[in-house]
Amino acid sequence: MASLKKRKMEKVEIYCPKCEWRPRAEDRWFCVPSCGTVWNTFWTRAVCPGCGVKWPSTQCLACAVYSPHEAWYHYSDPVVGEEEQVREEEKHVA
């Protein structure tokens, strides 16, 4: 459970898993063929604010490739950070 809390506090970087293009706040996606709402899909984690459809994939506006929406979220590796902290603490104890 602690690792889940830590992940929520980590800084997330959002970028295309294929070409690494980074969406800006002013970029927009369309809910088509559903309701036609236009919005930034990363504001709602791919849930259309117009009709509530949860989009499983997101198309990159730069390379046009569809990737699973969750693959756009890149977190630092919490395990690596924890291991480094343990090593530092061991140095100070010895």
Secondary structure in CASP SS format (residue, H / E / C, confidence):
PFRMAT SS
TARGET T0000
AUTHOR 0000-0000-0000
METHOD secondary structure of the structure
MODEL  1
M C 1.00
A H 1.00
S H 1.00
L H 1.00
K H 1.00
K H 1.00
R H 1.00
K H 1.00
M H 1.00
E C 1.00
K C 1.00
V E 1.00
E E 1.00
I E 1.00
Y C 1.00
C C 1.00
P C 1.00
K C 1.00
C C 1.00
E C 1.00
W C 1.00
R C 1.00
P C 1.00
R C 1.00
A C 1.00
E C 1.00
D C 1.00
R C 1.00
W E 1.00
F E 1.00
C C 1.00
V C 1.00
P C 1.00
S C 1.00
C C 1.00
G C 1.00
T C 1.00
V E 1.00
W E 1.00
N C 1.00
T H 1.00
F H 1.00
W H 1.00
T C 1.00
R C 1.00
A C 1.00
V E 1.00
C C 1.00
P C 1.00
G C 1.00
C C 1.00
G C 1.00
V C 1.00
K E 1.00
W C 1.00
P C 1.00
S E 1.00
T E 1.00
Q E 1.00
C C 1.00
L C 1.00
A C 1.00
C C 1.00
A C 1.00
V C 1.00
Y E 1.00
S E 1.00
P E 1.00
H H 1.00
E H 1.00
A H 1.00
W H 1.00
Y E 1.00
H E 1.00
Y E 1.00
S C 1.00
D C 1.00
P H 1.00
V H 1.00
V H 1.00
G H 1.00
E H 1.00
E H 1.00
E H 1.00
Q H 1.00
V H 1.00
R H 1.00
E H 1.00
E H 1.00
E H 1.00
K H 1.00
H H 1.00
V H 1.00
A C 1.00
END
